[in-house]
Amino acid sequence: MNILFLLLFGSLFGFLIKKVVNWLSINNYRLKIKNPILEILNGLAWAWAFSNLTFNDALIFILLFGTLSGLSIIDMYTFQIPLIFIAFGILVLLVGYFLKIIFLQNALWGVFVGAIIPLLIMGSLWLVTKRQGMGYGDIQLGFLLGAWLGPFRMAITLFVASSLSLLIWMITSFFKGFDKNRAMPMAPFLSISGVATFIVSIYYPNFFQLLAFN
């Protein structure tokens, strides 16, 4: 498929995601029409996916990428993850299951790593400190990413996302002053880490298949 058409269709899909973001208008947050971030990101995602993956794999990737880009930009500015994006992502995963791209056992282990373990950790921290380290939206996103990526890639995603968030927190604290109560939106870090881990796994499949469950 011509790369220019892929960029065009991906940009149109990104524009559609922007429309959904603005329609939700969570905490009155709306992306400016002239802000091209979602169009650019989704255009590049379409171009890469359909150039490197089978059609079915590319279809699942670009739909999940659009979902992740939309919910991440909302969470970045509002600290909320809209349920509509999570629900759409789950529908995409179901399509992937019926297309035999996502395997049930792999997905269940991924959910355990991406959602159940963080939920247990979050509950334990709350019992000890009475503070909530992650939000329930982050747990839902972990469910989505875990089912897509499987256990091994999800574990790497959590590690990379935690490291990135800590790094950004430290940089922010350096310039704006230390504040132990400063919150960081986790969805952008989880989404970036998940997509990056998936892409790397395409180029180095043998490494990521060591602990895969198929």
MDTraj code that builds the backbone (N, CA, C; nanometers):
import mdtraj as md
import numpy as np

residues = "MET ASN ILE LEU PHE LEU LEU LEU PHE GLY SER LEU PHE GLY PHE LEU ILE LYS LYS VAL VAL ASN TRP LEU SER ILE ASN ASN TYR ARG LEU LYS ILE LYS ASN PRO ILE LEU GLU ILE LEU ASN GLY LEU ALA TRP ALA TRP ALA PHE SER ASN LEU THR PHE ASN ASP ALA LEU ILE PHE ILE LEU LEU PHE GLY THR LEU SER GLY LEU SER ILE ILE ASP MET TYR THR PHE GLN ILE PRO LEU ILE PHE ILE ALA PHE GLY ILE LEU VAL LEU LEU VAL GLY TYR PHE LEU LYS ILE ILE PHE LEU GLN ASN ALA LEU TRP GLY VAL PHE VAL GLY ALA ILE ILE PRO LEU LEU ILE MET GLY SER LEU TRP LEU VAL THR LYS ARG GLN GLY MET GLY TYR GLY ASP ILE GLN LEU GLY PHE LEU LEU GLY ALA TRP LEU GLY PRO PHE ARG MET ALA ILE THR LEU PHE VAL ALA SER SER LEU SER LEU LEU ILE TRP MET ILE THR SER PHE PHE LYS GLY PHE ASP LYS ASN ARG ALA MET PRO MET ALA PRO PHE LEU SER ILE SER GLY VAL ALA THR PHE ILE VAL SER ILE TYR TYR PRO ASN PHE PHE GLN LEU LEU ALA PHE ASN".split()
xyz = np.array([
    [0.0847, -0.1196, 0.0000],
    [0.0000, 0.0000, 0.0000],
    [0.0883, 0.1247, 0.0000],
    [0.0537, 0.2209, -0.0834],
    [0.1343, 0.3417, -0.0966],
    [0.1475, 0.4141, 0.0367],
    [0.2722, 0.4531, 0.0669],
    [0.3006, 0.5143, 0.1966],
    [0.2244, 0.6449, 0.2161],
    [0.2055, 0.7200, 0.1088],
    [0.1337, 0.8474, 0.1199],
    [-0.0123, 0.8256, 0.1563],
    [-0.0723, 0.7204, 0.0997],
    [-0.2114, 0.6899, 0.1344],
    [-0.2218, 0.6448, 0.2800],
    [-0.1227, 0.5684, 0.3258],
    [-0.1228, 0.5248, 0.4650],
    [-0.1138, 0.6432, 0.5593],
    [-0.0246, 0.7368, 0.5271],
    [-0.0104, 0.8573, 0.6088],
    [-0.1410, 0.9374, 0.6090],
    [-0.2060, 0.9445, 0.4926],
    [-0.3306, 1.0192, 0.4814],
    [-0.4419, 0.9539, 0.5629],
    [-0.4607, 0.8223, 0.5457],
    [-0.5668, 0.7529, 0.6186],
    [-0.5404, 0.7539, 0.7687],
    [-0.4124, 0.7373, 0.8063],
    [-0.3781, 0.7432, 0.9477],
    [-0.4056, 0.8799, 1.0069],
    [-0.3768, 0.9848, 0.9301],
    [-0.4036, 1.1213, 0.9770],
    [-0.5528, 1.1446, 0.9938],
    [-0.6313, 1.0915, 0.9021],
    [-0.7770, 1.1039, 0.9131],
    [-0.8284, 1.0298, 1.0365],
    [-0.7695, 0.9131, 1.0636],
    [-0.8082, 0.8386, 1.1833],
    [-0.7708, 0.9169, 1.3085],
    [-0.6525, 0.9795, 1.3069],
    [-0.6112, 1.0632, 1.4190],
    [-0.7047, 1.1809, 1.4385],
    [-0.7525, 1.2381, 1.3274],
    [-0.8486, 1.3483, 1.3362],
    [-0.9789, 1.2998, 1.3993],
    [-1.0192, 1.1761, 1.3667],
    [-1.1390, 1.1187, 1.4270],
    [-1.1201, 1.1015, 1.5775],
    [-1.0017, 1.0546, 1.6187],
    [-0.9721, 1.0409, 1.7609],
    [-0.9804, 1.1771, 1.8295],
    [-0.9290, 1.2800, 1.7635],
    [-0.9349, 1.4153, 1.8187],
    [-1.0797, 1.4591, 1.8382],
    [-1.1655, 1.4260, 1.7429],
    [-1.3075, 1.4601, 1.7534],
    [-1.3702, 1.3938, 1.8766],
    [-1.3315, 1.2676, 1.9017],
    [-1.3843, 1.1966, 2.0184],
    [-1.3341, 1.2627, 2.1466],
    [-1.2055, 1.2978, 2.1495],
    [-1.1475, 1.3654, 2.2665],
    [-1.2234, 1.4941, 2.2956],
    [-1.2476, 1.5718, 2.1927],
    [-1.3177, 1.7000, 2.2119],
    [-1.4654, 1.6801, 2.2443],
    [-1.5240, 1.5749, 2.1909],
    [-1.6648, 1.5450, 2.2219],
    [-1.6796, 1.5066, 2.3695],
    [-1.5833, 1.4306, 2.4222],
    [-1.5873, 1.3942, 2.5645],
    [-1.5679, 1.5164, 2.6526],
    [-1.4767, 1.6049, 2.6134],
    [-1.4513, 1.7311, 2.6841],
    [-1.4408, 1.7114, 2.8354],
    [-1.3584, 1.6161, 2.8751],
    [-1.3417, 1.5858, 3.0172],
    [-1.2724, 1.7017, 3.0878],
    [-1.3329, 1.7479, 3.1949],
    [-1.2834, 1.8663, 3.2677],
    [-1.2646, 1.9850, 3.1734],
    [-1.3488, 1.9886, 3.0714],
    [-1.3453, 2.0957, 2.9705],
    [-1.2158, 2.0966, 2.8882],
    [-1.1427, 1.9845, 2.8910],
    [-1.0208, 1.9780, 2.8092],
    [-1.0578, 1.9454, 2.6643],
    [-1.0077, 2.0258, 2.5732],
    [-1.0303, 2.0055, 2.4304],
    [-0.9007, 2.0360, 2.3552],
    [-0.8711, 1.9510, 2.2583],
    [-0.7560, 1.9753, 2.1723],
    [-0.7910, 2.0811, 2.0689],
    [-0.6999, 2.1728, 2.0455],
    [-0.7221, 2.2713, 1.9405],
    [-0.7217, 2.2025, 1.8047],
    [-0.8118, 2.2443, 1.7173],
    [-0.8227, 2.1837, 1.5855],
    [-0.6903, 2.1912, 1.5093],
    [-0.6153, 2.2994, 1.5321],
    [-0.4884, 2.3170, 1.4608],
    [-0.3740, 2.2359, 1.5220],
    [-0.3983, 2.1728, 1.6368],
    [-0.2958, 2.0883, 1.6982],
    [-0.2905, 1.9543, 1.6239],
    [-0.1795, 1.9239, 1.5538],
    [-0.1763, 1.8054, 1.4665],
    [-0.1185, 1.6794, 1.5317],
    [-0.1009, 1.6790, 1.6646],
    [-0.0281, 1.5712, 1.7292],
    [-0.0908, 1.4340, 1.7032],
    [-0.2240, 1.4219, 1.7151],
    [-0.2879, 1.2918, 1.6952],
    [-0.2840, 1.2498, 1.5488],
    [-0.2974, 1.3465, 1.4579],
    [-0.2903, 1.3140, 1.3154],
    [-0.1501, 1.2637, 1.2781],
    [-0.0471, 1.3306, 1.3292],
    [0.0905, 1.2911, 1.2975],
    [0.1218, 1.1530, 1.3541],
    [0.0900, 1.1328, 1.4819],
    [0.1219, 1.0055, 1.5468],
    [0.0499, 0.8888, 1.4792],
    [-0.0793, 0.9064, 1.4520],
    [-0.1544, 0.7971, 1.3913],
    [-0.1161, 0.7761, 1.2449],
    [-0.0803, 0.8831, 1.1744],
    [-0.0314, 0.8678, 1.0378],
    [0.0954, 0.7840, 1.0340],
    [0.1889, 0.8117, 1.1237],
    [0.3132, 0.7348, 1.1316],
    [0.2858, 0.5902, 1.1728],
    [0.1906, 0.5718, 1.2650],
    [0.1564, 0.4364, 1.3105],
    [0.1006, 0.3531, 1.1958],
    [0.0116, 0.4120, 1.1165],
    [-0.0447, 0.3407, 1.0016],
    [0.0645, 0.3054, 0.9017],
    [0.1513, 0.4012, 0.8736],
    [0.2577, 0.3785, 0.7756],
    [0.3493, 0.2648, 0.8206],
    [0.3874, 0.2647, 0.9489],
    [0.4750, 0.1582, 0.9985],
    [0.4029, 0.0236, 1.0001],
    [0.2812, 0.0205, 1.0513],
    [0.2094, -0.1055, 1.0710],
    [0.1862, -0.1786, 0.9389],
    [0.1313, -0.1085, 0.8410],
    [0.0976, -0.1752, 0.7153],
    [0.2208, -0.2000, 0.6283],
    [0.3348, -0.1460, 0.6683],
    [0.4601, -0.1722, 0.5976],
    [0.5388, -0.2870, 0.6595],
    [0.5064, -0.3232, 0.7844],
    [0.5869, -0.4220, 0.8554],
    [0.5085, -0.5407, 0.9097],
    [0.3755, -0.5323, 0.9134],
    [0.2942, -0.6385, 0.9709],
    [0.1998, -0.6957, 0.8660],
    [0.1452, -0.8133, 0.8960],
    [0.0387, -0.8657, 0.8120],
    [-0.0833, -0.7740, 0.8255],
    [-0.1775, -0.7861, 0.7343],
    [-0.2927, -0.6960, 0.7369],
    [-0.3683, -0.7052, 0.8691],
    [-0.3945, -0.8283, 0.9161],
    [-0.4710, -0.8448, 1.0406],
    [-0.3960, -0.7889, 1.1610],
    [-0.2664, -0.8167, 1.1672],
    [-0.1857, -0.7634, 1.2775],
    [-0.1818, -0.6105, 1.2735],
    [-0.1673, -0.5562, 1.1515],
    [-0.1630, -0.4103, 1.1361],
    [-0.2956, -0.3477, 1.1772],
    [-0.4055, -0.4133, 1.1429],
    [-0.5380, -0.3614, 1.1771],
    [-0.5544, -0.3496, 1.3280],
    [-0.5181, -0.4551, 1.3997],
    [-0.5286, -0.4525, 1.5457],
    [-0.4354, -0.3468, 1.6036],
    [-0.3148, -0.3368, 1.5494],
    [-0.2180, -0.2399, 1.6005],
    [-0.2673, -0.0970, 1.5851],
    [-0.3148, -0.0602, 1.4658],
    [-0.3521, 0.0802, 1.4439],
    [-0.4773, 0.1179, 1.5236],
    [-0.5677, 0.0222, 1.5442],
    [-0.6866, 0.0518, 1.6242],
    [-0.6492, 0.0708, 1.7716],
    [-0.5600, -0.0146, 1.8216],
    [-0.5157, 0.0005, 1.9599],
    [-0.4293, 0.1244, 1.9756],
    [-0.3458, 0.1540, 1.8763],
    [-0.2625, 0.2743, 1.8836],
    [-0.3500, 0.3991, 1.8907],
    [-0.4543, 0.4055, 1.8096],
    [-0.5452, 0.5192, 1.8146],
    [-0.6120, 0.5322, 1.9498],
    [-0.6526, 0.4183, 2.0048],
    [-0.7132, 0.4172, 2.1379],
    [-0.6169, 0.4706, 2.2433],
    [-0.4932, 0.4199, 2.2393],
    [-0.3928, 0.4608, 2.3374],
    [-0.3561, 0.6079, 2.3236],
    [-0.3473, 0.6565, 2.1997],
    [-0.3115, 0.7973, 2.1797],
    [-0.4205, 0.8897, 2.2325],
    [-0.5456, 0.8513, 2.2130],
    [-0.6561, 0.9339, 2.2612],
    [-0.6645, 0.9392, 2.4125],
    [-0.6603, 0.8224, 2.4761],
    [-0.6739, 0.8206, 2.6230],
    [-0.5504, 0.8787, 2.6917],
    [-0.4334, 0.8652, 2.6263],
    [-0.3105, 0.9177, 2.6874],
    [-0.3107, 1.0696, 2.6927],
    [-0.3548, 1.1316, 2.5846],
    [-0.3524, 1.2778, 2.5826],
    [-0.4560, 1.3357, 2.6784],
    [-0.5668, 1.2637, 2.6975],
    [-0.6659, 1.3075, 2.7961],
    [-0.6100, 1.2927, 2.9373],
    [-0.5482, 1.1764, 2.9645],
    [-0.4933, 1.1530, 3.0981],
    [-0.3807, 1.2508, 3.1301],
    [-0.3047, 1.2905, 3.0287],
    [-0.1934, 1.3823, 3.0501],
    [-0.2399, 1.5153, 3.1073],
    [-0.3585, 1.5589, 3.0663],
    [-0.4064, 1.6908, 3.1075],
    [-0.5185, 1.6859, 3.2113],
    [-0.5821, 1.5712, 3.2294],
    [-0.6952, 1.5649, 3.3219],
    [-0.6794, 1.4592, 3.4314],
    [-0.5788, 1.3705, 3.4196],
    [-0.5603, 1.2595, 3.5119],
    [-0.6834, 1.1681, 3.5141],
    [-0.7487, 1.1552, 3.3998],
    [-0.8624, 1.0651, 3.3875],
    [-0.8496, 0.9845, 3.2585],
    [-0.8917, 0.8583, 3.2641],
    [-0.8910, 0.7712, 3.1474],
    [-1.0358, 0.7367, 3.1143],
    [-1.0882, 0.7867, 3.0034],
    [-1.2291, 0.7638, 2.9698],
    [-1.2585, 0.6156, 2.9461],
    [-1.3668, 0.5681, 3.0030],
    [-1.4049, 0.4282, 2.9905],
    [-1.4371, 0.3919, 2.8456],
    [-1.4818, 0.4895, 2.7672],
    [-1.5175, 0.4618, 2.6286],
    [-1.3972, 0.4115, 2.5488],
    [-1.2783, 0.4638, 2.5792],
    [-1.1582, 0.4178, 2.5103],
    [-1.1201, 0.2767, 2.5548],
    [-1.1351, 0.2488, 2.6837],
    [-1.1058, 0.1145, 2.7347],
    [-1.2017, 0.0134, 2.6720],
    [-1.3303, 0.0489, 2.6655],
    [-1.4302, -0.0410, 2.6085],
    [-1.4014, -0.0691, 2.4610],
    [-1.3651, 0.0359, 2.3876],
    [-1.3318, 0.0170, 2.2460],
    [-1.2081, -0.0718, 2.2322],
    [-1.1090, -0.0503, 2.3183],
    [-0.9892, -0.1329, 2.3138],
    [-1.0198, -0.2798, 2.3385],
    [-1.1117, -0.3076, 2.4309],
    [-1.1500, -0.4463, 2.4595],
    [-1.2188, -0.5083, 2.3377],
    [-1.3017, -0.4303, 2.2694],
    [-1.3653, -0.4799, 2.1465],
    [-1.2600, -0.5145, 2.0410],
    [-1.1580, -0.4309, 2.0307],
    [-1.0492, -0.4577, 1.9366],
    [-0.9769, -0.5876, 1.9742],
    [-0.9550, -0.6087, 2.1040],
    [-0.8897, -0.7310, 2.1494],
    [-0.9739, -0.8543, 2.1153],
    [-1.1044, -0.8425, 2.1282],
    [-1.1932, -0.9538, 2.0927],
    [-1.1829, -0.9862, 1.9438],
    [-1.1748, -0.8824, 1.8620],
    [-1.1547, -0.9040, 1.7182],
    [-1.0222, -0.9755, 1.6948],
    [-0.9184, -0.9310, 1.7662],
    [-0.7884, -0.9954, 1.7548],
    [-0.7915, -1.1412, 1.7959],
    [-0.8728, -1.1730, 1.8963],
    [-0.8872, -1.3126, 1.9406],
    [-0.9511, -1.3973, 1.8316],
    [-1.0576, -1.3467, 1.7704],
    [-1.1255, -1.4229, 1.6663],
    [-1.0413, -1.4332, 1.5386],
    [-0.9498, -1.3382, 1.5197],
    [-0.8581, -1.3441, 1.4049],
    [-0.7353, -1.4286, 1.4359],
    [-0.7319, -1.4853, 1.5581],
    [-0.6207, -1.5700, 1.6023],
    [-0.4881, -1.4939, 1.6075],
    [-0.4976, -1.3663, 1.6432],
    [-0.3787, -1.2844, 1.6657],
    [-0.3460, -1.2811, 1.8144],
    [-0.4515, -1.2805, 1.8950],
    [-0.4371, -1.2808, 2.0415],
    [-0.4827, -1.4168, 2.0926],
    [-0.3994, -1.4795, 2.1756],
    [-0.4285, -1.6120, 2.2276],
    [-0.4723, -1.6021, 2.3732],
    [-0.5725, -1.6798, 2.4086],
    [-0.6389, -1.6660, 2.5382],
    [-0.5418, -1.6820, 2.6553],
    [-0.4612, -1.7890, 2.6554],
    [-0.3713, -1.8124, 2.7686],
    [-0.2698, -1.6992, 2.7828],
    [-0.2151, -1.6558, 2.6700],
    [-0.1193, -1.5455, 2.6713],
    [-0.1841, -1.4176, 2.7238],
    [-0.3084, -1.3932, 2.6809],
    [-0.3811, -1.2732, 2.7231],
    [-0.4104, -1.2762, 2.8730],
    [-0.4510, -1.3925, 2.9236],
    [-0.4838, -1.4032, 3.0658],
    [-0.3606, -1.3814, 3.1533],
    [-0.2469, -1.4380, 3.1137],
    [-0.1238, -1.4138, 3.1881],
    [-0.0821, -1.2678, 3.1793],
    [-0.1061, -1.2088, 3.0624],
    [-0.0756, -1.0667, 3.0465],
    [-0.1608, -0.9793, 3.1368],
    [-0.2877, -1.0138, 3.1491],
    [-0.3777, -0.9402, 3.2383],
    [-0.3321, -0.9557, 3.3838],
    [-0.2873, -1.0754, 3.4179],
    [-0.2381, -1.0983, 3.5539],
    [-0.1198, -1.0065, 3.5846],
    [-0.0260, -0.9976, 3.4896],
    [0.0924, -0.9136, 3.5090],
    [0.0574, -0.7652, 3.5019],
    [-0.0300, -0.7292, 3.4059],
    [-0.0571, -0.5881, 3.3811],
    [-0.1624, -0.5249, 3.4697],
    [-0.2519, -0.6067, 3.5268],
    [-0.3621, -0.5501, 3.6048],
    [-0.3730, -0.6088, 3.7456],
    [-0.3683, -0.7404, 3.7571],
    [-0.3903, -0.8037, 3.8876],
    [-0.2762, -0.7723, 3.9847],
    [-0.1520, -0.7920, 3.9390],
    [-0.0380, -0.7643, 4.0268],
    [-0.0325, -0.6163, 4.0666],
    [-0.0454, -0.5201, 3.9716],
    [-0.0485, -0.3789, 4.0127],
    [-0.1628, -0.3469, 4.1079],
    [-0.2788, -0.4128, 4.0883],
    [-0.3923, -0.3892, 4.1773],
    [-0.3610, -0.4366, 4.3185],
    [-0.2965, -0.5521, 4.3311],
    [-0.2581, -0.6033, 4.4629],
    [-0.1557, -0.5120, 4.5290],
    [-0.0601, -0.4640, 4.4495],
    [0.0406, -0.3722, 4.5029],
    [-0.0249, -0.2425, 4.5488],
    [-0.1176, -0.1905, 4.4654],
    [-0.1866, -0.0666, 4.4989],
    [-0.2663, -0.0827, 4.6284],
    [-0.3332, -0.1972, 4.6440],
    [-0.4096, -0.2222, 4.7657],
    [-0.3211, -0.2325, 4.8881],
    [-0.2061, -0.2984, 4.8725],
    [-0.1125, -0.3128, 4.9842],
    [-0.0566, -0.1774, 5.0266],
    [-0.0213, -0.0940, 4.9279],
    [0.0308, 0.0392, 4.9583],
    [-0.0735, 0.1246, 5.0297],
    [-0.1991, 0.1100, 4.9862],
    [-0.3050, 0.1893, 5.0488],
    [-0.3252, 0.1469, 5.1948],
    [-0.3155, 0.0163, 5.2214],
    [-0.3327, -0.0314, 5.3582],
    [-0.2224, 0.0214, 5.4493],
    [-0.1011, 0.0351, 5.3947],
    [0.0128, 0.0778, 5.4750],
    [0.0224, 0.2297, 5.4832],
    [0.0057, 0.2968, 5.3689],
    [0.0307, 0.4417, 5.3634],
    [-0.0953, 0.5260, 5.3510],
    [-0.2098, 0.4599, 5.3225],
    [-0.3355, 0.5306, 5.2970],
    [-0.3253, 0.6226, 5.1748],
    [-0.2323, 0.5899, 5.0845],
    [-0.2167, 0.6666, 4.9606],
    [-0.2292, 0.5706, 4.8428],
    [-0.2847, 0.6220, 4.7348],
    [-0.3095, 0.5401, 4.6160],
    [-0.2065, 0.5751, 4.5093],
    [-0.1158, 0.4789, 4.4811],
    [-0.0097, 0.5056, 4.3857],
    [-0.0573, 0.5112, 4.2418],
    [-0.1529, 0.4262, 4.2052],
    [-0.2086, 0.4233, 4.0703],
    [-0.3588, 0.4409, 4.0781],
    [-0.4160, 0.4908, 3.9707],
    [-0.5606, 0.5053, 3.9656],
    [-0.6241, 0.3810, 3.9047],
    [-0.7538, 0.3681, 3.9212],
    [-0.8232, 0.2523, 3.8653],
    [-0.8234, 0.2560, 3.7124],
    [-0.8143, 0.3754, 3.6562],
    [-0.8014, 0.3862, 3.5112],
    [-0.6711, 0.3250, 3.4627],
    [-0.5642, 0.3419, 3.5404],
    [-0.4357, 0.2812, 3.5060],
    [-0.4445, 0.1289, 3.5113],
    [-0.5197, 0.0770, 3.6074],
    [-0.5393, -0.0682, 3.6178],
    [-0.6160, -0.1187, 3.4953],
    [-0.7175, -0.0447, 3.4529],
    [-0.7926, -0.0825, 3.3333],
    [-0.7030, -0.0802, 3.2099],
    [-0.6163, 0.0208, 3.2030],
    [-0.5224, 0.0280, 3.0913],
    [-0.4238, -0.0883, 3.0972],
    [-0.3803, -0.1253, 3.2180],
    [-0.2935, -0.2411, 3.2337],
    [-0.3612, -0.3689, 3.1870],
    [-0.4911, -0.3791, 3.2110],
    [-0.5702, -0.4931, 3.1626],
    [-0.5654, -0.4978, 3.0099],
    [-0.5873, -0.3827, 2.9481],
    [-0.5899, -0.3733, 2.8023],
    [-0.4533, -0.4077, 2.7424],
    [-0.3499, -0.3447, 2.7948],
    [-0.2152, -0.3681, 2.7426],
    [-0.1684, -0.5111, 2.7690],
    [-0.2001, -0.5621, 2.8872],
    [-0.1589, -0.6971, 2.9214],
    [-0.2191, -0.8011, 2.8294],
    [-0.3483, -0.7873, 2.7996],
    [-0.4149, -0.8818, 2.7108],
    [-0.3571, -0.8759, 2.5699],
    [-0.3130, -0.7581, 2.5297],
    [-0.2545, -0.7414, 2.3963],
    [-0.1098, -0.7914, 2.3911],
    [-0.0303, -0.7536, 2.4886],
    [0.1133, -0.7794, 2.4839],
    [0.1546, -0.9150, 2.5382],
    [0.0743, -0.9719, 2.6284],
    [0.1162, -1.0944, 2.6941],
    [0.2037, -1.0640, 2.8149],
    [0.2384, -1.1657, 2.8944],
    [0.3037, -1.1425, 3.0238],
    [0.4449, -1.0856, 3.0149],
    [0.5278, -1.1397, 2.9270],
    [0.6672, -1.0968, 2.9236],
    [0.6800, -0.9531, 2.8741],
    [0.6142, -0.9228, 2.7631],
    [0.6210, -0.7861, 2.7104],
    [0.5526, -0.6880, 2.8043],
    [0.4490, -0.7334, 2.8767],
    [0.3817, -0.6447, 2.9710],
    [0.4713, -0.6149, 3.0901],
    [0.5473, -0.7132, 3.1345],
    [0.6398, -0.6903, 3.2448],
    [0.7452, -0.5865, 3.2057],
    [0.7958, -0.5979, 3.0836],
    [0.8923, -0.4991, 3.0345],
    [0.8270, -0.3620, 3.0241],
    [0.7039, -0.3594, 2.9781],
    [0.6294, -0.2336, 2.9661],
    [0.6160, -0.1644, 3.1009],
    [0.5805, -0.2398, 3.2046],
    [0.5664, -0.1823, 3.3380],
    [0.6990, -0.1260, 3.3887],
    [0.8064, -0.2006, 3.3644],
    [0.9377, -0.1553, 3.4097],
    [0.9787, -0.0260, 3.3385],
    [0.9630, -0.0240, 3.2061],
    [1.0016, 0.0944, 3.1285],
    [0.9142, 0.2134, 3.1651],
    [0.7823, 0.1908, 3.1794],
    [0.6903, 0.2994, 3.2143],
    [0.7237, 0.3576, 3.3510],
    [0.7525, 0.2710, 3.4476],
    [0.7881, 0.3181, 3.5823],
    [0.9180, 0.3979, 3.5794],
    [1.0153, 0.3495, 3.5019],
    [1.1435, 0.4192, 3.4922],
    [1.1268, 0.5548, 3.4256],
    [1.0473, 0.5603, 3.3184],
    [1.0239, 0.6866, 3.2492],
    [0.9533, 0.7874, 3.3388],
    [0.8504, 0.7406, 3.4101],
    [0.7752, 0.8321, 3.4967],
    [0.8639, 0.8851, 3.6086],
    [0.9494, 0.7982, 3.6633],
    [1.0407, 0.8423, 3.7684],
    [1.1396, 0.9449, 3.7139],
    [1.1912, 0.9204, 3.5933],
    [1.2859, 1.0134, 3.5318],
    [1.2217, 1.1498, 3.5087],
    [1.1000, 1.1498, 3.4533],
    [1.0299, 1.2760, 3.4283],
    [0.9975, 1.3466, 3.5593],
    [0.9604, 1.2693, 3.6616],
    [0.9318, 1.3287, 3.7934],
    [1.0559, 1.3967, 3.8498],
    [1.1705, 1.3323, 3.8347],
    [1.2950, 1.3895, 3.8859],
    [1.3325, 1.5162, 3.8093],
    [1.3159, 1.5134, 3.6774],
    [1.3466, 1.6318, 3.5964],
    [1.2525, 1.7464, 3.6320],
    [1.1242, 1.7143, 3.6473],
    [1.0259, 1.8161, 3.6844],
    [1.0578, 1.8748, 3.8216],
    [1.0956, 1.7886, 3.9157],
    [1.1294, 1.8344, 4.0502],
    [1.2526, 1.9234, 4.0491],
    [1.3473, 1.8928, 3.9607],
    [1.4699, 1.9727, 3.9519],
    [1.4386, 2.1160, 3.9096],
    [1.3449, 2.1308, 3.8143],
    [1.3150, 2.2633, 3.7619],
    [1.2044, 2.3350, 3.8408],
    [1.1111, 2.2596, 3.8979],
    [0.9979, 2.3219, 3.9652],
    [1.0004, 2.3067, 4.1168],
    [1.0996, 2.2376, 4.1671],
    [1.1084, 2.2187, 4.3110],
    [1.0529, 2.0836, 4.3526],
    [1.1089, 2.0283, 4.4595],
    [1.0680, 1.8967, 4.5075],
    [0.9300, 1.9020, 4.5721],
    [0.8454, 1.8087, 4.5319],
    [0.7119, 1.7968, 4.5906],
    [0.6745, 1.6491, 4.5897],
    [0.6793, 1.5873, 4.7078],
    [0.6536, 1.4434, 4.7158],
    [0.5101, 1.4073, 4.6772],
    [0.4212, 1.5059, 4.6776],
    [0.2817, 1.4803, 4.6422],
    [0.2511, 1.5082, 4.4950],
    [0.3540, 1.5456, 4.4179],
    [0.3319, 1.5739, 4.2754],
    [0.2912, 1.4456, 4.2042],
    [0.1765, 1.4496, 4.1387],
    [0.1249, 1.3317, 4.0681],
    [0.1721, 1.3326, 3.9225],
    [0.1900, 1.2124, 3.8695],
    [0.2278, 1.1966, 3.7295],
    [0.1228, 1.1110, 3.6604],
    [0.0729, 1.1534, 3.5448],
    [-0.0220, 1.0695, 3.4711],
    [0.0484, 0.9471, 3.4143],
    [-0.0018, 0.8274, 3.4455],
    [0.0682, 0.7055, 3.4053],
    [0.0324, 0.6578, 3.2646],
    [-0.0859, 0.6932, 3.2158],
    [-0.1305, 0.6420, 3.0855],
    [-0.0324, 0.6731, 2.9719],
    [0.0198, 0.7962, 2.9617],
    [0.1158, 0.8222, 2.8532],
    [0.2398, 0.7337, 2.8622],
    [0.2911, 0.7130, 2.9838],
    [0.4109, 0.6305, 3.0007],
    [0.3818, 0.4835, 2.9688],
    [0.2662, 0.4347, 3.0141],
    [0.2287, 0.2966, 2.9845],
    [0.2070, 0.2766, 2.8348],
    [0.1414, 0.3723, 2.7712],
    [0.1124, 0.3601, 2.6284],
    [0.2395, 0.3650, 2.5450],
    [0.3249, 0.4624, 2.5734],
    [0.4510, 0.4741, 2.4996],
    [0.5361, 0.3489, 2.5186],
    [0.5446, 0.3032, 2.6421],
    [0.6263, 0.1847, 2.6713],
    [0.5682, 0.0595, 2.6055],
    [0.4359, 0.0457, 2.6088],
    [0.3716, -0.0701, 2.5487],
    [0.3906, -0.0756, 2.3982],
    [0.3693, 0.0377, 2.3323],
    [0.3869, 0.0431, 2.1865],
    [0.5331, 0.0192, 2.1495],
    [0.6241, 0.0818, 2.2233],
    [0.7671, 0.0641, 2.1952],
    [0.8093, -0.0815, 2.2145],
    [0.7603, -0.1443, 2.3214],
    [0.7928, -0.2848, 2.3461],
    [0.7393, -0.3738, 2.2350],
    [0.6180, -0.3458, 2.1892],
    [0.5602, -0.4236, 2.0799],
    [0.6441, -0.4099, 1.9538],
    [0.6827, -0.2880, 1.9194],
    [0.7605, -0.2641, 1.7973],
    [0.8966, -0.3326, 1.8057],
    [0.9632, -0.3212, 1.9201],
    [1.0929, -0.3874, 1.9363],
    [1.0782, -0.5385, 1.9234],
    [0.9661, -0.5927, 1.9737],
    [0.9442, -0.7374, 1.9668],
    [0.9269, -0.7861, 1.8230],
    [0.8850, -0.6966, 1.7347],
    [0.8718, -0.7328, 1.5935],
    [1.0092, -0.7502, 1.5294],
    [1.1043, -0.6666, 1.5717],
    [1.2389, -0.6725, 1.5134],
    [1.3281, -0.7755, 1.5826],
    [1.2962, -0.8083, 1.7076],
    [1.3740, -0.9074, 1.7814],
    [1.2802, -1.0129, 1.8405],
    [1.2121, -1.0884, 1.7543],
    [1.1090, -1.1820, 1.8024],
    [1.1628, -1.2963, 1.8871],
    [1.2826, -1.3458, 1.8564],
    [1.3351, -1.4606, 1.9303],
    [1.3528, -1.4291, 2.0785],
    [1.3980, -1.3087, 2.1083],
    [1.4167, -1.2696, 2.2482],
    [1.2846, -1.2669, 2.3227],
    [1.1797, -1.2151, 2.2572],
    [1.0508, -1.1992, 2.3241],
    [0.9688, -1.3273, 2.3260],
    [1.0103, -1.4265, 2.2502],
    [0.9374, -1.5532, 2.2498],
    [0.9892, -1.6494, 2.3558],
    [1.0941, -1.6113, 2.4267],
    [1.1517, -1.7008, 2.5255],
    [1.0520, -1.7397, 2.6329],
    [0.9714, -1.6419, 2.6777],
    [0.8730, -1.6673, 2.7828],
    [0.7301, -1.6522, 2.7343],
    [0.7090, -1.6667, 2.6022],
    [0.5742, -1.6501, 2.5474],
    [0.4914, -1.7743, 2.5740],
    [0.3592, -1.7526, 2.5868],
    [0.2640, -1.8623, 2.6060],
    [0.1715, -1.8632, 2.4850],
    [0.1878, -1.9591, 2.3968],
    [0.1023, -1.9698, 2.2778],
    [0.0403, -2.1082, 2.2713],
])
top = md.Topology()
chain = top.add_chain()
for i, resn in enumerate(residues, 1):
    res = top.add_residue(resn, chain, resSeq=i)
    for name in ("N", "CA", "C"):
        top.add_atom(name, md.element.get_by_symbol(name[0]), res)
traj = md.Trajectory(xyz[None], top)
